[in-house]
Amino acid sequence: MDQKLPGKILFELAYVGSHSEHAQDGVNLNFIPVGAMSDPTTVLAKPHCSSYKGTTKSAEGDREAAVVDGNCQQDFRPYQNYQSISAVESTRKAQYDALQVSLQRSSGWAVLSLNCSWAKSLASKDKSPAFEDMGAREYWSVSDSNRGHVLNAAYVFDLPKLTHGNQILRGVANGWEFSGFTTIEEGQQQAGGINGTSSSGGANAILSGSPDVPTYAKLTCNPKMGLHTNQFLNGSCYSLPTAVGDIGNTRVPYTPGPMYWDTDATIVKNFKIAEKQNLELKFAGFNFLNHSLLSFNGGDSNLSLNGNLTDTNNTCPGQNCHAFGYADYHYGHRVLELAAKYSF
């Protein structure tokens, strides 16, 4: 929808969406279905698993000891003489929906472009042929690239010229141009503590009944609630699954990380020396407000629920966790640039 407003401004309102299905990805066709190794009687009856019968004080203990054995796992694979059989299948889907609003002014002494969007991006974050639908339903969640709100502003101002008065005064006052670009974005989706909490095939086999189905952290409350300064995920809302058949939360709520904010600006002064001679002075500032950005580090341990965050005083996850979910890296600084150009 377009609407012309006073002041040579064009208003636009639009819906932008993209839905895709059957995106291809690599999978292992020699998989063990979810739950196939959950029943002690079934497991201990298999040839390479039966030797574990009676090795512990319970049938469940015998099962847990057996399913971590790779030879026992082979008894449950469709092709028992092979480990992994790779293939490409249509396993993934994605969806993007956004409401976009823009204001444009492209003539006169002020040229403006302002646009903002309210968006949500969903995707199949993982896949596993151990599920009948390749995990399309189980792993359907907020995309890692999702940013709920984005604001962009570009602007160029040619300052009004003096047409009367002293020639020297007009030379100083005229020929100024100010331009800039500002971007403000809500934080990117943080799935901290969700992925890879039990990465070994043996641990997965104990809980999900298949080494090909990863286990995930469980959410016990809203991880966006009860946060402290510079904290974006509440560690007390996460726990590790322990019951057989419980693979945790494969779907996660929207948990944005630190916001992104940057402003660049340029001031240009033009001097008319002669009919065919001009001098241009330009002063530019990148991140000229010198606003540092808060961030998680790549592979940040503050987003993992593992032994690296466990100590006697601040166990993660837990009420005393003082590391998980905190963004403690700062980056970005002001960069200034001065340039001169003489045309003749």
C-alpha positions in Angstrom: 0.0 0.0 0.0 1.4 3.4 -1.0 0.3 6.8 0.2 1.7 10.2 -0.7 2.0 12.5 2.4 2.7 16.2 2.7 6.3 17.3 2.4 7.0 15.1 -0.6 7.0 12.0 1.5 5.9 8.6 0.2 4.5 6.1 2.8 4.6 2.4 2.1 3.1 -0.5 4.0 3.8 -4.1 2.8 3.7 -7.7 3.8 6.7 -9.7 2.8 6.8 -13.4 3.1 8.7 -16.5 2.0 7.6 -20.1 2.6 9.8 -23.0 1.4 9.5 -26.7 1.8 11.4 -29.9 0.8 14.9 -28.2 1.0 17.5 -30.8 0.6 20.1 -31.9 3.2 22.4 -34.8 3.9 21.1 -37.6 6.1 22.2 -41.0 7.2 19.9 -43.7 5.8 21.3 -46.4 8.1 19.6 -44.9 11.1 18.1 -46.4 14.3 14.4 -45.2 14.8 13.7 -43.2 17.9 12.7 -45.4 20.8 14.0 -48.6 19.2 16.5 -49.2 22.0 14.3 -48.0 24.9 12.9 -51.4 26.0 15.2 -53.6 28.1 13.7 -56.9 27.0 14.0 -56.0 23.3 17.6 -54.7 23.7 18.9 -57.6 25.8 17.5 -60.1 23.3 19.7 -58.9 20.5 22.9 -61.0 19.8 25.5 -58.3 20.5 23.5 -56.9 23.4 22.7 -60.1 25.4 26.1 -60.3 27.0 25.1 -57.3 29.2 22.2 -59.2 30.8 22.7 -59.5 34.5 25.8 -57.2 34.6 24.0 -54.6 36.8 21.4 -54.7 39.5 18.4 -54.0 37.2 17.2 -54.7 33.7 17.3 -50.9 33.0 20.9 -50.8 34.1 21.7 -53.7 31.8 20.0 -51.8 28.9 21.9 -48.6 29.6 25.2 -50.5 29.6 24.3 -52.3 26.3 23.0 -49.4 24.2 26.3 -47.4 24.5 28.1 -50.3 22.8 28.5 -49.7 19.1 28.2 -53.4 18.4 24.9 -53.6 20.2 23.7 -50.5 18.2 24.5 -52.3 14.9 21.8 -54.9 15.7 19.2 -52.2 15.4 20.3 -50.7 12.1 18.5 -51.6 8.9 21.8 -52.5 7.2 23.8 -54.1 10.0 27.0 -54.6 8.0 27.3 -50.9 7.5 27.8 -47.9 9.7 26.6 -44.7 8.0 25.0 -44.5 4.6 24.9 -41.0 3.3 22.2 -39.6 1.0 20.5 -36.3 0.2 16.8 -36.0 1.1 14.2 -33.3 1.1 14.1 -32.8 4.9 13.9 -29.1 5.7 11.5 -26.2 5.5 11.6 -22.5 6.3 9.1 -19.6 6.7 9.6 -15.8 6.9 6.8 -13.3 7.5 7.2 -9.6 8.0 5.3 -6.4 8.1 7.4 -3.6 6.6 6.9 0.1 6.8 8.9 2.8 5.0 9.0 6.6 4.5 10.8 8.0 1.5 11.7 11.6 0.5 13.8 11.8 -2.7 13.8 15.4 -3.6 14.6 18.8 -2.1 17.3 19.8 0.4 16.5 16.7 2.6 16.6 13.2 1.1 15.3 10.6 3.6 14.8 6.8 3.6 13.4 5.2 6.7 12.2 1.6 6.9 11.4 -0.8 9.7 10.2 -4.3 9.8 8.5 -6.6 12.3 9.4 -10.1 11.3 9.6 -13.7 12.4 11.7 -16.4 10.8 11.1 -20.1 11.4 13.1 -23.1 10.2 13.8 -26.7 10.7 16.9 -26.3 12.9 17.9 -29.9 12.8 17.0 -33.1 11.1 17.0 -36.8 11.8 15.7 -39.7 9.7 15.0 -41.5 13.0 11.7 -39.6 12.9 9.1 -40.5 10.4 9.0 -36.9 9.1 12.8 -36.5 9.2 12.3 -34.3 12.2 10.5 -31.5 10.3 7.9 -31.2 13.1 10.2 -31.9 16.0 12.8 -29.4 15.1 10.5 -26.6 13.8 11.5 -23.6 15.7 12.7 -19.9 15.6 15.5 -19.6 13.1 19.0 -18.7 14.3 19.0 -15.7 11.9 15.7 -14.3 13.2 15.7 -10.6 14.2 12.3 -9.5 15.3 12.7 -5.8 14.7 14.9 -3.9 12.3 15.1 -0.2 11.7 17.2 1.4 9.0 17.5 5.1 8.3 19.5 6.9 5.6 19.6 10.7 5.2 21.3 13.4 3.2 20.9 17.1 4.0 22.1 19.9 1.7 22.2 22.9 4.0 20.4 26.0 2.6 22.5 28.5 0.7 23.0 32.1 1.5 22.2 34.2 -1.6 22.9 37.6 0.0 25.6 39.2 2.1 29.4 39.2 2.2 31.1 36.9 -0.4 33.5 35.5 2.2 30.6 34.7 4.5 28.7 33.0 1.6 31.9 31.0 0.8 32.1 29.7 4.4 28.3 29.1 4.9 27.4 27.5 1.5 28.3 24.1 0.1 27.8 22.0 3.2 26.3 18.5 3.0 25.5 16.2 5.9 24.7 12.5 5.4 24.4 9.4 7.6 23.1 5.9 8.0 21.7 4.3 11.1 20.9 0.7 11.8 19.2 -0.7 14.9 18.4 -4.4 15.1 17.0 -6.6 17.8 19.3 -9.3 18.9 19.8 -12.5 16.9 18.2 -15.7 18.2 20.3 -17.4 20.9 19.6 -21.1 21.4 22.1 -21.4 24.2 22.0 -24.6 26.2 19.7 -26.2 23.6 21.9 -27.8 21.1 24.4 -30.5 21.8 24.0 -31.0 25.5 24.4 -34.7 25.0 26.5 -35.1 21.9 27.7 -38.7 22.3 25.8 -41.5 20.6 25.8 -43.5 23.8 24.1 -40.8 25.9 21.5 -40.2 23.2 20.8 -43.9 22.9 20.0 -44.1 26.7 17.5 -41.3 26.6 16.0 -41.3 23.1 16.4 -45.0 22.4 18.5 -44.1 19.3 22.1 -42.8 19.0 20.9 -40.9 15.9 18.6 -38.6 17.9 20.4 -36.0 19.9 19.2 -35.0 23.3 18.4 -31.4 24.2 18.2 -29.3 27.3 14.8 -29.1 28.9 13.1 -25.8 29.6 11.5 -25.5 33.0 10.4 -21.8 32.7 10.7 -18.9 30.4 14.4 -18.3 29.8 13.7 -14.6 29.1 12.4 -13.9 32.5 14.3 -13.1 35.7 17.3 -11.7 33.8 20.1 -9.5 35.3 22.2 -6.8 33.6 23.8 -8.1 30.4 22.1 -11.5 30.8 20.0 -12.8 27.9 19.2 -16.4 29.0 18.2 -17.5 32.5 20.3 -20.6 33.4 17.9 -21.7 36.1 15.3 -22.4 33.4 17.4 -25.2 31.9 17.8 -28.8 33.0 19.1 -31.9 31.5 16.7 -34.7 30.5 17.0 -37.9 32.6 13.9 -40.0 31.9 14.0 -42.6 29.1 12.1 -41.2 26.1 12.7 -37.6 27.1 14.9 -35.9 24.5 14.3 -32.4 25.9 12.9 -29.3 24.1 13.6 -29.5 20.4 11.6 -26.4 19.9 12.7 -23.1 21.5 11.0 -19.8 22.2 12.2 -16.5 20.8 15.3 -15.6 22.9 17.1 -12.6 21.3 20.6 -11.8 22.2 22.3 -8.3 22.4 20.9 -5.7 20.0 22.9 -4.2 17.1 23.2 -0.5 16.8 25.5 1.5 14.4 25.5 5.0 13.1 27.9 6.4 10.4 27.9 10.1 9.4 29.7 12.3 6.9 30.1 16.0 6.6 31.3 17.4 3.2 32.3 21.0 2.4 32.6 22.1 -1.2 34.6 25.2 -2.2 34.1 26.8 -5.6 37.6 28.2 -6.4 37.1 29.0 -10.1 34.8 28.0 -12.9 36.5 24.6 -13.4 38.2 24.3 -10.0 36.6 22.8 -6.9 37.9 21.7 -3.5 36.0 19.1 -1.5 36.8 18.5 2.2 35.2 15.4 3.7 35.1 14.4 7.4 33.6 10.9 8.0 32.9 9.1 11.3 32.2 5.4 11.3 30.3 4.5 14.5 30.8 8.2 15.2 28.8 8.0 18.5 31.5 5.5 19.7 28.8 3.1 20.8 30.4 -0.3 21.7 28.3 -3.4 21.1 27.7 -6.2 23.6 28.1 -9.6 22.2 28.7 -13.3 22.8 31.9 -14.7 21.5 31.9 -17.3 18.8 31.5 -20.7 20.5 30.9 -18.8 23.8 31.0 -21.2 26.8 28.4 -18.9 28.4 25.9 -20.4 26.0 26.7 -24.1 26.8 25.4 -26.2 29.6 28.4 -28.4 30.2 31.2 -29.0 32.7 33.1 -25.9 31.6 30.6 -23.8 33.6 30.4 -26.1 36.6 32.2 -25.1 39.8 31.5 -25.6 43.5 30.0 -22.1 43.9 28.2 -21.3 40.6 26.8 -24.6 39.2 25.2 -24.3 35.7 22.4 -24.9 35.2 21.0 -23.8 38.5 19.9 -20.9 40.7 23.5 -20.0 41.6 24.7 -19.9 37.9 26.5 -16.6 37.3 28.0 -17.4 33.9 25.4 -18.9 31.6 23.5 -16.4 29.4 25.7 -13.4 30.1 27.2 -11.5 27.2 30.5 -10.1 28.4 32.3 -9.2 25.2 32.4 -5.6 23.8 33.5 -4.7 20.4 33.3 -1.7 18.0 34.9 1.7 18.3 34.8 5.1 16.5 36.8 5.4 13.3 37.4 8.8 11.8 38.4 9.6 8.3 39.5 12.9 6.7 39.8 13.4 3.0 40.4 16.2 0.5 39.7 16.2 -3.2 40.8 18.9 -5.7 39.1 19.0 -9.1 40.3 21.0 -12.0 
